[in-house]
Structure formats: structure tokens, C-alpha cells
Amino acid sequence: MPIIKTVGIVSKPNSAAAGEIVPKLIDWLSYRDIGVRLDENTAFYAGGPEGHPAALTRADVPEGCDLIIVLGGDGTLLSAARAIGRREIPLFPVNLGGLGFLTAITVDELYPELERAFAGEHRIAKRKLLNTEVVRGGKVVATYDALNDAVVTKSAIARMIDLDTHVDDQFVCAYKADGLIISTPTGSTAYSLSAGGPIIFPSVPAICITPICPHMLTNRPVIVPETSVIRVLSHGPDSVFLTIDGQVGTPIQEGDTLVLHSSAFSLHLIRPPRMMFFDVLRQKLKWGER
């Protein structure tokens, strides 16, 4: 990892914990001659009610940064990951409460783990992104990268939607359901898990297809190879919506095809050396200890 000269900070809004941490963190970084780039929430915490003059939009924060610190939960991390895009900037996630599968660094560990990162002693987990293209009339009209999942759901009070799904050249199913979740291993502990999908170890090269409340109770989640190309055709009424990581998306029209495949890009996520994947599961899901 290159020498860290500039750090971006992205913070959860309306967080009392972030309000306490941000001024001290900026002082700590400034003492080490580390430049900072602040999103609007962080700038507010840094400068009081009138904010900090260095406030940037979240999308602009990663430019020129060597590290991004996220203060919040998994939702804030997903937003920061979208801002990073396809840049290989390590993301340092600090959990300020909540479930936080991805934000595994605690507030107490903030400065010791930053010291490790600056010394090049940190552990980076590379989390593959999922690319989704919306194809309409033979043309790609929208494209997205997801860290967790791409979700196709009904967009209003409506009957179940019809989704023909293929994996590579093989027809899988004509799903009649409330929706369909296509998730990465990282996203297997998010919406897919709530819908009955399996937990997938992060390094497993796979994509999971999980139906949401399917009409046929025998429609179960399916795990396919990471090399697969998944095509989902919507042939019902125009009441379908695509959501990426639960945060951005677009309406889907009848006849649109979604083309999904594993991206060549990964998110570089800094993980605490003491905490492995099953440690996180035991802690977050309250699994029994020995």
C-alpha cells in the first residue's frame, strides 16, 4: 500500500458518536501531517452548526485520497463504496452501532487500527462487485456496480411480477414472486439472508439468486459460479423496480433485460486482524460460543 498522505472521511448523518469522534480524528490526522477531505456530514461535525469550509459532496471525497474512513454502519459504507467506484482505495470502516457486518472496527479500535494501517500492517479483504446492465431495445440504458446485491421488486401495490431467468445459456426458471435478489458473497448476509438465502464465505467465487416470496414454494435460492452471466427478463406490467445495494436504482419496463455478472473490480476493505468471518457471524448473529 502506498504512503498515506490524504484521507477522506465519510460519516453517518445525525450521529452523536460521529459528532464526538470527528473533531478529535481530524486533529489526530493533522498532527501527523495527513490531509483530509470531508463529506458534508463530516464537515458539519467538524465545524459546528455552520459546517466546515472544506465540505465536499460524498462523490467528490475519494478524489486524491489514499484511504477512506467511514464512520457509521453498513449503509454508510455502501454509500462510500459507491463513491469510491472502481478506484482501488482502501476503505476503513468504523461501526457506530447497529448490526454492522461490514463495519467490523469498533470505536475503541479506531486509532490503534489506523496506526496499523499507516504502518502497512493492516489486513485487506477484496470484495468482488456485481455489475448490472439494464438493456432496453438492444441498448444498455443504465449500468451499476453493487457491493451487496441487485434486487428486482414490484414497485407498487401490485400482484406478483414475472421474471424469466437464465444463467449463461441455461433457462433457470420463470419466477412468479414478489421479487428476485442477485447477491455477491458479501451481500449474502444482507437482504438475501432475510429472504432465506444462504450465508456464503466472502472468498467463495459465487453469485446467489434468491427469490422473494415465490408463488412456487419449491423455488429455492440457487448458487452459481462467479463466472456466470445472469439474464433476467421482465415480461409483466411496468410496475418493477431495480435497486442496487438498497440505495439507488431505476424503474424497469416490460421487455427490459437485466444482465448481471461479477465485475473485474473489487472493494478493498480493511479488516481487524483479530476478527475473522466466523467471529463476525458469532457476534452479529448471536451464535453460541463453545
FIGUSE-40924 format. One line per 3 residues: number of its first residue (from 1); their letters; for each residue x, y negated, z of N, C-alpha, C. Coordinates in Angstrom, 2 decimals. Each point is the difference from the previous one (the first is absolute). Example, Ala and Ser with C-alpha at 12.3 -4.5 7.8 and 13.67 -1.06 7.14 Angstrom:
<drenvos>
1) as) 13.19,5.69,7.80,-0.89,-1.19,0.00,0.90,-1.20,0.00 | -0.35,-1.05,-0.72,0.82,-1.19,0.06,-0.77,-1.09,0.73 .
</drenvos>
This chain:
<drenvos>
1) mpi) 0.85,1.19,0.00,-0.85,-1.19,0.00,0.89,-1.25,0.00 | -0.33,-1.01,-0.81,0.81,-1.22,-0.04,-0.08,-0.77,1.31 | 0.94,-0.92,0.21,-0.02,-0.84,1.19,-1.29,-0.82,0.03 .
4) ikt) -0.63,-0.05,1.16,-1.27,-0.72,0.14,0.28,-1.47,0.26 | -0.38,-0.84,-0.95,0.19,-1.44,0.13,-1.32,-0.75,0.15 | -1.06,0.56,-0.59,-1.32,-0.65,0.05,-1.06,1.03,0.34 .
7) vgi) -0.87,-0.36,0.94,-1.06,0.90,0.47,-1.35,-0.67,-0.22 | -0.93,0.74,-0.54,-1.38,-0.48,-0.09,-0.80,0.53,1.17 | -0.95,-0.79,0.49,-0.85,0.45,1.10,-1.46,-0.16,-0.41 .
10) vsk) -0.73,1.10,0.11,-1.43,0.05,-0.32,-0.74,0.40,1.27 | -1.03,-0.77,0.37,-0.67,0.23,1.28,-1.50,0.18,-0.15 | -0.55,0.76,0.91,-1.44,0.18,0.09,-0.64,-1.29,0.47 .
13) pns) -1.13,-0.43,-0.58,-0.65,-1.22,0.47,-0.68,0.21,1.36 | -0.16,-1.09,0.72,-0.74,0.00,1.28,0.53,1.04,0.98 | 1.33,0.07,0.12,0.62,0.96,0.90,0.75,-0.73,1.09 .
16) aaa) -0.45,0.20,1.24,0.66,-0.64,1.13,1.43,0.53,0.14 | 0.19,1.30,-0.27,1.34,0.58,0.11,0.95,-0.62,-1.02 | -0.47,-0.18,-1.24,0.83,-0.63,-1.02,0.33,-1.43,0.37 .
19) gei) -0.96,-0.69,0.61,0.23,-1.37,0.42,1.12,-0.11,1.01 | 0.16,1.01,0.85,1.09,0.01,0.98,1.33,0.41,-0.63 | -0.06,0.94,-0.93,1.23,0.57,-0.56,0.67,-0.93,-1.00 .
22) vpk) -0.79,-0.63,-0.88,0.57,-0.71,-1.15,1.01,-1.08,0.38 | -0.29,-0.94,0.92,1.01,-1.04,0.31,1.30,0.59,0.51 | -0.08,1.03,0.86,1.20,0.63,0.53,0.77,0.73,-1.10 .
25) lid) -0.74,0.65,-0.90,0.64,0.74,-1.09,0.73,-0.95,-0.95 | -0.61,-1.14,-0.32,0.65,-0.96,-0.88,1.27,-0.55,0.65 | -0.07,-0.29,1.30,1.20,-0.46,0.72,1.09,1.07,-0.02 .
28) wls) -0.39,1.25,0.22,0.95,1.12,0.02,0.70,0.14,-1.36 | -0.77,-0.13,-1.08,0.56,0.10,-1.34,0.88,-1.22,-0.33 | -0.47,-1.20,0.40,0.76,-1.22,-0.28,1.35,0.02,0.71 .
31) yrd) 0.03,0.54,1.22,1.25,0.09,0.75,1.03,0.84,-0.74 | -0.48,0.94,-0.82,0.87,0.89,-0.78,0.18,-0.50,-1.43 | -0.40,-1.23,-0.24,0.13,-0.63,-1.32,-0.75,0.77,-1.08 .
34) igv) -1.16,0.54,0.37,-0.86,0.70,-0.95,-1.10,-0.95,-0.46 | -0.14,-0.21,-1.29,-1.07,-0.83,-0.52,-1.34,0.70,0.11 | -1.07,-0.78,0.11,-1.34,0.59,0.13,-0.95,-0.58,-1.04 .
37) rld) -0.90,0.85,-0.47,-1.10,-0.40,-0.88,-1.28,0.48,0.65 | -0.93,-0.92,0.24,-1.17,0.29,0.83,-1.28,-0.06,-0.82 | -0.88,0.97,0.22,-1.32,-0.13,-0.60,-0.82,-0.99,0.83 .
40) ent) -1.19,-0.32,-0.45,-0.77,-1.07,0.64,-0.37,0.33,1.44 | -0.31,1.28,0.28,-0.33,0.37,1.38,1.21,-0.16,0.91 | 1.16,0.46,-0.47,1.22,-0.12,0.79,0.37,-1.46,0.22 .
43) afy) -0.15,-0.81,-1.04,0.31,-1.42,0.11,-0.91,-0.68,1.03 | -1.24,0.43,0.06,-0.92,-0.56,1.00,0.49,0.31,1.41 | 0.41,1.26,0.23,0.52,0.37,1.32,1.29,-0.75,0.33 .
46) agg) 0.79,-0.29,-1.03,1.29,-0.65,0.22,-0.13,-1.48,0.28 | -1.02,-0.63,-0.59,-0.09,-1.45,0.10,-1.17,-0.55,0.78 | -0.76,0.88,0.62,-1.15,-0.49,0.75,-1.18,-0.28,-0.91 .
49) peg) -0.99,-0.77,0.47,-1.23,-0.23,-0.76,0.21,-0.55,-1.41 | 1.04,-0.80,-0.20,0.22,-0.58,-1.32,0.87,0.88,-0.88 | 0.44,1.13,0.53,0.80,0.93,-0.80,1.44,-0.45,-0.15 .
52) hpa) 0.73,0.77,-0.77,1.42,-0.23,-0.23,0.18,-0.49,-1.43 | 0.86,-0.96,-0.24,0.14,-0.55,-1.35,0.50,1.00,-1.03 | 0.57,1.12,0.46,0.55,0.99,-0.93,-1.02,1.06,-0.41 .
55) alt) -1.29,-0.24,0.23,-1.02,1.00,-0.30,-0.04,0.34,-1.48 | -0.10,1.31,-0.31,-0.10,0.49,-1.37,-1.21,0.91,-0.12 | -0.49,0.18,-1.21,-1.00,1.02,-0.20,0.67,1.36,0.23 .
58) rad) -0.80,0.98,0.41,0.57,1.32,0.27,0.68,0.59,-1.23 | -0.54,-0.27,-1.17,0.57,0.54,-1.23,1.38,-0.58,-0.30 | 0.27,-1.22,0.51,1.28,-0.66,-0.26,1.08,0.33,1.03 .
61) vpe) -0.40,0.56,1.14,0.96,0.24,1.08,1.16,0.90,-0.41 | -0.22,1.11,-0.73,1.13,0.93,-0.27,1.09,-0.55,-0.90 | -0.28,-1.06,-0.75,0.99,-0.51,-0.96,1.30,-0.39,0.72 .
64) gcd) 1.10,0.65,-0.38,1.30,-0.30,0.58,0.26,0.62,1.36 | -0.92,0.83,0.49,0.17,0.60,1.33,0.77,1.32,-0.08 | 0.72,0.30,1.08,0.72,1.27,0.12,-0.75,0.97,0.92 .
67) lii) -0.99,-0.52,0.73,-0.78,0.80,0.94,-1.32,-0.72,0.24 | -1.09,0.76,0.16,-1.30,-0.58,0.35,-0.43,0.58,1.34 | -0.27,-0.86,0.97,-0.52,0.43,1.30,-1.52,-0.19,-0.02 .
70) vlg) -0.72,1.05,0.35,-1.47,-0.06,0.08,-0.40,0.07,1.47 | -0.75,-0.99,0.44,-0.51,-0.02,1.37,-1.51,0.19,-0.07 | -0.48,1.20,0.35,-1.43,0.28,-0.11,-0.28,1.47,0.03 .
73) gdg) -0.95,0.42,-0.83,-0.35,1.41,-0.10,0.17,0.49,-1.42 | -0.59,1.15,-0.28,0.15,0.58,-1.33,-0.62,-0.86,-1.09 | -1.07,-0.72,0.32,-0.61,-0.88,-1.00,0.94,-1.12,-0.42 .
76) tll) 0.69,-0.61,0.98,0.97,-1.04,-0.31,1.16,0.58,-0.80 | 0.42,1.22,0.35,1.08,0.65,-0.73,-0.39,0.24,-1.45 | -1.22,0.47,-0.24,-0.46,0.26,-1.37,-0.01,-1.28,-0.82 .
79) saa) -0.40,-1.10,0.63,0.00,-1.29,-0.68,1.43,-0.43,-0.34 | 0.92,0.20,0.95,1.40,-0.35,-0.23,0.61,0.88,-1.09 | -0.36,1.27,0.00,0.50,0.92,-1.03,-0.45,-0.45,-1.39 .
82) rai) -1.23,-0.49,-0.09,-0.51,-0.49,-1.29,0.78,-1.26,-0.43 | 0.35,-0.83,0.97,0.79,-1.21,-0.31,1.41,0.37,-0.47 | 0.59,1.02,0.61,1.33,0.45,-0.41,-0.05,0.55,-1.42 .
85) grr) -1.11,0.69,-0.33,-0.15,0.56,-1.33,1.02,1.08,-0.27 | 0.73,-0.16,-1.08,0.97,1.03,-0.40,1.43,-0.37,0.37 | 0.16,-1.03,0.83,1.34,-0.33,0.50,0.40,1.03,1.06 .
88) eip) 1.26,0.34,0.04,0.47,0.97,0.99,0.51,-0.73,1.24 | -0.91,-0.75,0.64,0.33,-0.74,1.22,-0.48,0.83,1.20 | 0.88,0.35,0.93,-0.44,0.78,1.17,-1.04,-0.77,0.81 .
91) lfp) -0.98,0.75,0.49,-1.09,-0.59,0.78,0.13,0.50,1.43 | 0.02,-0.94,0.94,0.22,0.30,1.42,-1.34,-0.21,0.73 | -0.76,1.08,0.27,-1.36,-0.14,0.53,-0.09,0.08,1.52 .
94) vnl) -0.54,-1.05,0.62,-0.15,-0.05,1.45,-1.48,0.08,0.35 | -0.36,0.98,0.79,-1.41,0.24,0.34,-0.44,-0.91,1.14 | -1.01,-0.82,-0.26,-0.54,-0.89,1.04,-1.32,0.52,0.55 .
97) ggl) -0.20,1.30,-0.08,-1.23,0.57,0.56,-0.75,0.79,-1.05 | -0.97,0.81,0.43,-0.78,0.80,-0.93,0.69,1.32,-0.30 | -0.56,0.72,-0.97,0.46,1.36,-0.30,1.42,-0.01,-0.56 .
100) gfl) 0.22,-0.71,-1.10,1.34,-0.24,-0.50,0.82,1.22,-0.35 | -0.43,0.79,-1.00,0.81,1.13,-0.46,1.30,-0.48,-0.64 | -0.05,-1.12,-0.72,1.16,-0.48,-0.73,0.84,-0.96,0.82 .
103) tai) -0.64,-0.76,0.88,0.72,-0.98,0.83,0.41,0.69,1.30 | 1.10,0.77,-0.06,0.38,0.85,1.12,0.96,-0.67,0.97 | 0.56,-1.17,-0.34,0.93,-0.70,0.89,-0.81,-0.81,1.00 .
106) tvd) 0.25,0.18,1.28,-0.74,-0.72,1.03,0.63,-1.38,0.25 | -0.73,-0.85,0.69,0.50,-1.34,0.33,1.28,0.11,0.84 | 0.04,0.95,0.92,1.18,0.17,0.85,1.23,0.40,-0.81 .
109) ely) -0.22,0.62,-1.14,1.12,0.46,-0.83,0.41,-1.02,-1.06 | -0.70,-1.12,-0.08,0.22,-0.97,-1.08,1.47,-0.40,-0.13 | 0.60,-0.55,1.05,1.36,-0.52,-0.12,1.06,1.10,-0.07 .
112) pel) -0.10,1.07,0.81,0.98,1.09,-0.16,-0.02,0.60,-1.41 | -1.20,0.16,-0.58,-0.08,0.59,-1.34,0.47,-0.99,-1.07 | -0.21,-1.29,0.22,0.54,-0.99,-0.92,1.52,0.02,0.03 .
115) era) 0.57,0.12,1.19,1.46,0.11,0.11,0.51,1.19,-0.79 | -0.70,1.12,0.09,0.39,1.19,-0.75,-0.09,-0.26,-1.50 | -1.07,-0.66,-0.41,-0.18,-0.30,-1.43,1.12,-0.90,-0.52 .
118) fag) 0.35,-1.03,0.78,1.05,-0.92,-0.42,1.38,0.69,-0.03 | 0.13,1.05,0.81,1.26,0.75,0.03,0.02,1.12,-1.04 | -1.11,0.14,-0.75,-0.07,1.05,-1.01,-0.21,1.39,0.57 .
121) ehr) -0.52,0.08,1.24,-0.17,1.30,0.66,-1.45,0.47,0.01 | -0.84,-0.65,-0.73,-1.42,0.34,0.01,-0.29,1.17,-0.94 | -1.20,0.58,0.17,-0.46,1.10,-0.85,-1.09,-0.52,-0.92 .
124) iak) 0.15,0.21,-1.30,-1.00,-0.47,-0.97,-0.76,1.19,-0.57 | -1.32,-0.07,0.05,-0.85,1.00,-0.63,-0.53,-0.61,-1.31 | 0.20,0.72,-1.10,-0.50,-0.48,-1.29,-1.38,0.61,-0.23 .
127) rkl) -1.01,-0.87,-0.09,-1.38,0.44,-0.18,-0.45,-0.31,-1.43 | -0.28,1.05,-0.77,-0.39,-0.15,-1.39,-1.31,-0.77,-0.12 | -0.07,-0.87,-1.02,-1.22,-0.73,-0.31,-0.83,0.77,-1.02 .
130) lnt) -1.28,-0.30,-0.06,-0.92,0.60,-0.97,-0.44,-1.08,-0.97 | 0.22,0.25,-1.29,-0.39,-0.97,-1.03,-1.38,0.33,-0.55 | -0.84,-1.01,-0.11,-1.35,0.17,-0.54,-0.24,-0.99,-1.12 .
133) evv) -0.44,0.51,-1.15,-0.37,-0.84,-1.14,-1.49,0.14,-0.27 | -0.66,-1.12,-0.28,-1.40,0.01,-0.42,-0.01,-0.15,-1.52 | -0.49,1.02,-0.69,-0.02,0.00,-1.46,-1.44,-0.21,-0.47 .
136) rgg) -0.19,-1.05,-0.80,-1.34,-0.35,-0.50,0.09,-0.22,-1.51 | -0.74,0.77,-0.74,0.04,-0.14,-1.45,1.36,0.28,-0.58 | 0.74,0.91,0.62,1.33,0.35,-0.50,1.10,-0.94,0.42 .
139) kvv) -0.31,-1.05,0.79,0.99,-0.97,0.44,0.10,-0.02,1.52 | 1.22,-0.18,0.50,0.19,-0.13,1.44,-0.39,-1.41,0.43 | -1.04,-0.11,0.82,-0.49,-1.32,0.41,0.44,-0.37,1.42 .
142) aty) 0.53,0.94,0.74,0.50,-0.29,1.35,0.96,1.11,0.42 | 1.00,-0.35,0.78,0.94,0.99,0.52,0.38,-0.36,1.43 | 0.15,1.01,0.84,0.30,-0.22,1.41,0.99,1.06,0.48 .
145) dal) 0.77,-0.36,1.04,0.82,0.96,0.74,-0.57,0.10,1.41 | -0.19,1.23,0.48,-0.54,0.22,1.34,1.02,0.74,0.85 | 0.10,-0.39,1.26,0.82,0.75,0.94,-0.82,1.14,0.60 .
148) nda) -1.26,-0.27,0.31,-0.87,1.01,0.61,-0.86,0.74,-1.01 | -0.90,-0.77,-0.66,-0.99,0.69,-0.81,-0.71,-0.92,-0.99 | -0.59,0.65,-1.00,-0.95,-0.64,-0.90,-1.34,0.67,0.27 .
151) vvt) -1.03,-0.80,0.23,-1.30,0.54,0.39,-1.07,-0.50,-0.97 | -0.79,0.94,-0.52,-1.11,-0.32,-0.88,-1.28,0.26,0.78 | -0.80,-1.03,0.20,-1.22,0.14,0.79,-1.16,-0.73,-0.67 .
154) ksa) -1.21,0.31,0.46,-1.15,-0.77,-0.44,0.10,-1.38,0.63 | -0.40,-1.02,-0.75,0.24,-1.37,0.45,-1.23,-0.65,0.61 | -1.09,0.71,0.07,-1.23,-0.58,0.56,-0.84,1.14,0.53 .
157) iar) -1.18,-0.36,0.53,-0.95,1.04,0.41,-0.44,0.71,-1.28 | 0.45,1.22,-0.15,-0.24,0.70,-1.27,0.08,1.49,0.24 | -0.43,0.73,-1.01,0.14,1.46,0.07,1.47,0.36,-0.19 .
160) mid) 0.27,1.29,0.11,1.37,0.47,-0.17,0.50,-0.33,-1.41 | 1.32,-0.12,-0.12,0.59,-0.32,-1.30,0.55,1.27,-0.64 | 0.15,-0.04,-1.33,0.47,1.14,-0.76,1.41,-0.28,-0.52 .
163) ldt) 0.93,0.87,0.35,1.40,-0.21,-0.35,0.59,1.29,-0.56 | 0.28,0.00,-1.29,0.68,1.15,-0.62,1.50,-0.14,0.25 | 0.60,1.04,0.53,1.41,-0.07,0.40,0.83,1.08,-0.68 .
166) hvd) 1.12,-0.41,-0.60,0.96,0.91,-0.61,1.35,-0.16,0.68 | 0.74,1.08,0.11,1.40,-0.03,0.41,0.81,0.52,-1.17 | 0.82,-0.87,-0.58,0.70,0.30,-1.24,-1.05,0.40,-1.05 .
169) dqf) 0.10,1.16,-0.58,-0.96,0.42,-1.03,-1.10,0.88,0.55 | -0.05,0.15,1.31,-0.99,0.91,0.60,-1.17,-0.78,0.60 | -1.20,0.43,-0.36,-1.20,-0.58,0.60,-0.14,0.55,1.42 .
172) vca) -0.16,-0.90,0.96,-0.11,0.40,1.40,-1.44,0.15,0.42 | -0.77,-1.09,-0.16,-1.36,0.00,0.54,-0.76,-1.23,-0.49 | -1.31,0.16,-0.13,-0.87,-1.15,-0.19,-0.55,-0.35,1.38 .
175) yka) 0.72,-0.85,0.70,-0.40,-0.32,1.37,-1.27,-0.82,0.01 | -0.94,0.41,0.83,-1.16,-0.82,0.32,0.12,-0.26,1.50 | 0.39,-1.23,0.34,0.37,-0.28,1.39,-0.14,-1.49,0.28 .
178) dgl) 0.25,-0.38,1.25,0.03,-1.42,0.35,1.27,-0.66,-0.51 | 1.00,0.82,-0.33,1.24,-0.56,-0.52,1.10,1.04,-0.06 | 1.18,-0.48,-0.35,1.16,0.87,-0.16,1.24,-0.75,0.47 .
181) iis) 0.84,0.66,0.80,1.24,-0.58,0.50,1.17,0.72,-0.65 | 0.89,-0.75,-0.62,1.24,0.58,-0.52,1.11,-0.61,0.84 | 0.68,0.82,0.79,0.94,-0.54,0.98,1.40,0.56,-0.17 .
184) tpt) 0.96,-0.80,0.45,1.39,0.43,0.13,0.14,0.78,1.31 | 1.14,0.67,0.21,0.23,0.61,1.32,-0.08,-1.04,1.13 | 0.51,-1.21,-0.26,-0.10,-1.07,1.02,-1.46,-0.29,0.32 .
187) gst) -0.86,-0.01,-1.01,-1.41,-0.30,0.20,-0.81,1.17,0.52 | 0.62,1.18,0.14,-0.76,1.16,0.46,-0.48,-0.16,1.44 | 0.62,-0.90,0.78,-0.44,-0.23,1.38,-0.92,-1.22,0.10 .
190) ays) -0.46,-0.50,-1.15,-0.89,-1.17,0.00,-1.43,0.43,-0.36 | -0.60,-0.63,-1.00,-1.39,0.27,-0.36,-0.21,1.47,-0.36 | 0.94,0.59,-0.71,-0.13,1.40,-0.40,-0.18,0.91,1.21 .
193) lsa) 0.74,-0.26,1.06,-0.12,0.81,1.22,-1.40,-0.12,0.59 | -0.54,-1.21,0.00,-1.35,-0.23,0.52,-1.05,0.74,-0.82 | 0.28,0.20,-1.29,-0.94,0.67,-0.89,0.22,1.51,-0.04 .
196) ggp) 0.86,0.51,0.87,0.21,1.43,0.08,1.20,0.51,-0.76 | 0.85,-0.91,-0.48,1.19,0.41,-0.74,1.09,0.50,0.92 | 1.02,0.66,-0.56,1.09,0.56,0.81,1.06,-1.04,0.33 .
199) iif) 0.77,0.26,1.05,1.18,-0.80,0.30,1.16,0.57,-0.82 | 0.67,-0.87,-0.77,1.10,0.43,-0.85,1.29,-0.61,0.53 | 1.03,0.83,0.18,1.29,-0.51,0.45,0.50,-1.03,-1.02 .
202) psv) 0.53,-1.14,0.46,0.31,-1.12,-0.91,0.92,0.34,-1.17 | 0.92,0.94,0.19,0.95,0.31,-1.07,-0.51,1.06,-0.98 | -1.19,0.51,0.22,-0.55,1.01,-0.92,-0.40,-0.69,-1.30 .
205) pai) 0.50,0.46,-1.15,-0.33,-0.65,-1.28,-1.38,0.41,-0.49 | -1.02,-0.68,0.48,-1.38,0.39,-0.29,-0.93,-1.20,-0.06 | -1.16,0.23,-0.58,-1.10,-0.97,-0.01,-1.25,0.75,0.46 .
208) cit) -0.81,-0.62,0.82,-1.19,0.66,0.53,-1.26,-0.64,-0.58 | -0.93,0.84,-0.45,-1.30,-0.45,-0.52,-1.06,0.43,1.01 | -0.66,-0.97,0.64,-0.98,0.29,1.05,-1.35,-0.61,-0.35 .
211) pic) -1.04,0.83,-0.20,-1.34,-0.56,-0.25,-0.60,-0.55,1.29 | -0.81,-1.07,-0.14,-0.68,-0.60,1.14,-1.46,0.45,-0.01 | -0.39,0.75,1.01,-1.38,0.48,0.13,-0.52,0.59,-1.31 .
214) phm) 0.63,1.05,-0.53,-0.44,0.56,-1.27,-1.35,0.70,0.11 | -0.75,-0.03,-1.11,-1.30,0.68,-0.05,0.19,1.50,0.18 | 1.04,0.55,-0.64,0.33,1.42,0.13,0.94,0.17,1.19 .
217) ltn) -0.46,0.69,1.02,0.82,0.15,1.20,1.25,0.83,-0.25 | 0.03,0.70,-1.14,1.20,0.78,-0.33,1.08,-0.85,-0.66 | -0.29,-1.28,-0.31,1.04,-0.90,-0.51,0.93,-0.37,1.16 .
220) rpv) 1.21,0.51,-0.04,0.94,-0.22,1.08,1.20,-0.81,-0.49 | 0.77,-0.57,0.90,1.22,-0.71,-0.42,0.95,0.91,-0.77 | 0.68,-0.56,-0.98,0.94,0.76,-0.82,1.34,-0.73,-0.01 .
223) ivp) 1.09,0.73,0.22,1.34,-0.56,-0.07,0.63,0.43,-1.32 | 0.52,-0.99,-0.74,0.61,0.28,-1.29,1.44,-0.50,0.01 | 0.84,0.48,-0.93,1.40,-0.44,-0.02,0.14,-1.49,-0.27 .
226) ets) 1.06,-0.57,0.53,0.29,-1.42,-0.19,0.17,-0.36,-1.48 | 0.36,0.96,-0.81,0.21,-0.23,-1.43,-1.31,-0.06,-0.79 | -1.12,0.25,0.65,-1.29,0.05,-0.69,-0.47,-1.37,-0.45 .
229) vir) -0.76,-0.02,-1.08,-0.74,-1.19,-0.43,-1.48,0.30,0.22 | -0.64,-0.83,0.82,-1.41,0.20,0.35,-0.84,-1.01,-0.78 | -1.05,0.49,-0.63,-0.92,-0.87,-0.73,-1.39,0.13,0.58 .
232) vls) -0.59,-1.13,0.32,-1.34,-0.02,0.57,-0.89,-0.85,-0.91 | -1.04,0.61,-0.56,-0.93,-0.68,-0.90,-1.30,-0.28,0.74 | -0.39,-1.26,0.04,-1.28,-0.38,0.60,-1.06,-0.03,-1.09 .
235) hgp) -1.03,0.86,0.13,-1.04,0.01,-1.02,-1.38,-0.21,0.61 | -0.03,-0.65,1.15,-1.27,-0.35,0.61,-0.31,-1.47,-0.24 | -0.91,-0.58,0.78,-0.34,-1.41,-0.14,1.14,-0.90,0.44 .
238) dsv) -0.08,-1.27,-0.36,1.07,-0.95,0.35,-0.10,-0.44,1.46 | 0.13,0.95,0.90,-0.05,-0.33,1.44,1.17,0.67,0.71 | 1.16,-0.01,-0.69,1.19,0.69,0.51,1.10,-1.03,0.19 .
241) flt) 0.79,0.19,1.06,1.07,-0.95,0.31,1.28,0.78,0.31 | 1.12,-0.51,-0.51,1.32,0.55,0.31,0.66,-0.88,1.05 | 0.48,0.63,1.07,0.69,-0.73,1.07,1.39,0.59,0.19 .
244) idg) 1.00,-0.86,0.08,1.38,0.42,0.19,0.43,-0.34,1.43 | 0.38,1.04,0.74,0.46,-0.17,1.40,-1.01,-0.75,0.86 | -1.28,0.07,-0.37,-1.04,-0.65,0.79,0.03,-1.50,-0.03 .
247) qvg) 0.76,-0.60,-0.95,0.20,-1.46,0.07,-0.29,-0.74,-1.30 | 0.30,0.59,-1.13,-0.25,-0.66,-1.29,-0.67,1.02,-0.93 | -0.61,-0.49,-1.07,-0.63,0.92,-0.92,-0.78,-0.70,-1.08 .
250) tpi) -0.86,0.77,-0.68,-0.73,-0.53,-1.13,-1.24,0.85,-0.27 | -1.07,-0.59,-0.54,-1.17,0.82,-0.40,0.37,0.91,-1.17 | -0.60,1.19,-0.02,0.21,0.97,-1.06,-1.29,0.11,-0.82 .
253) qeg) 0.13,-0.10,-1.30,-1.15,0.08,-0.89,-0.20,1.43,-0.48 | -1.23,0.27,-0.44,-0.29,1.32,-0.56,0.91,0.24,-1.21 | 0.63,1.15,-0.03,0.91,0.33,-1.10,1.45,-0.33,0.27 .
256) dtl) 0.28,-0.73,1.08,1.40,-0.28,0.36,0.69,1.29,0.44 | 1.29,0.07,-0.29,0.81,1.11,0.47,1.11,-0.54,0.90 | 0.18,0.63,1.14,1.12,-0.31,0.88,1.10,1.02,-0.26 .
259) vlh) 1.20,-0.50,-0.22,1.16,0.88,-0.22,0.95,-0.22,1.17 | 0.24,1.07,0.77,0.80,-0.12,1.23,1.17,0.96,-0.05 | 1.16,-0.49,0.43,1.18,0.85,0.06,0.98,-0.59,1.01 .
262) ssa) 0.90,0.84,0.46,1.01,-0.47,0.94,0.90,-1.02,-0.67 | 0.28,-1.09,0.69,0.83,-1.07,-0.55,1.48,0.39,0.09 | 0.79,-0.62,-0.84,1.46,0.18,0.09,0.58,-0.80,1.16 .
265) fsl) -0.84,-0.84,0.64,0.47,-0.89,1.06,-0.46,0.48,1.36 | 0.77,-0.34,1.01,-0.30,0.39,1.39,0.09,-1.22,0.91 | -0.73,0.05,1.10,0.16,-0.99,1.06,1.09,0.50,0.94 .
268) hli) 0.94,-0.87,0.35,1.08,0.36,0.92,-0.41,-0.42,1.41 | -0.34,0.97,0.81,-0.59,-0.24,1.32,1.00,0.39,1.08 | 0.38,-0.96,0.85,0.92,0.27,1.10,-0.75,0.72,1.12 .
271) rpp) 0.55,1.11,0.43,-0.63,0.83,1.05,0.91,0.08,1.22 | -0.58,0.08,1.21,0.82,0.16,1.20,0.71,1.35,-0.04 | 1.29,0.05,0.32,0.73,1.27,-0.08,-0.52,1.05,0.97 .
274) rmm) -0.59,-0.45,1.09,-0.44,0.95,1.01,-1.34,0.64,-0.36 | -0.76,-0.59,-0.94,-1.36,0.46,-0.23,-0.13,0.64,-1.38 | -0.32,1.30,-0.02,-0.23,0.73,-1.23,-1.51,0.06,-0.30 .
277) ffd) -0.34,0.55,-1.15,-1.39,0.00,-0.46,-0.94,0.67,1.00 | 0.38,1.16,0.50,-0.89,0.70,0.92,-0.08,-0.68,1.36 | 1.05,-0.76,0.35,-0.09,-0.82,1.21,-1.10,-1.04,-0.16 .
280) vlr) -0.07,-0.62,-1.19,-1.02,-0.99,-0.28,-1.39,0.63,0.07 | -0.16,1.19,-0.60,-1.30,0.67,0.03,-0.42,0.32,1.43 | 0.92,0.53,0.80,-0.35,0.31,1.39,-0.42,-1.24,0.75 .
283) qkl) 0.71,-1.11,-0.25,-0.30,-1.23,0.73,-1.31,-0.63,-0.47 | -0.16,-0.11,-1.33,-1.16,-0.71,-0.54,-1.29,0.82,0.05 | 0.12,1.31,-0.21,-1.18,0.85,-0.04,-0.26,0.72,1.33 .
286) kwg) 0.83,-0.32,0.99,-0.18,0.57,1.35,0.10,1.52,-0.01 | 0.89,0.54,-0.85,0.21,1.44,0.01,0.68,0.40,1.30 | -0.21,1.22,0.41,0.53,0.48,1.28,1.51,0.10,0.01 .
289) er) 0.59,-0.26,1.14,1.43,0.18,0.21,0.22,1.40,0.56 | 1.24,0.44,-0.09,0.35,1.31,0.58,-0.02,-0.09,1.52 .
</drenvos>
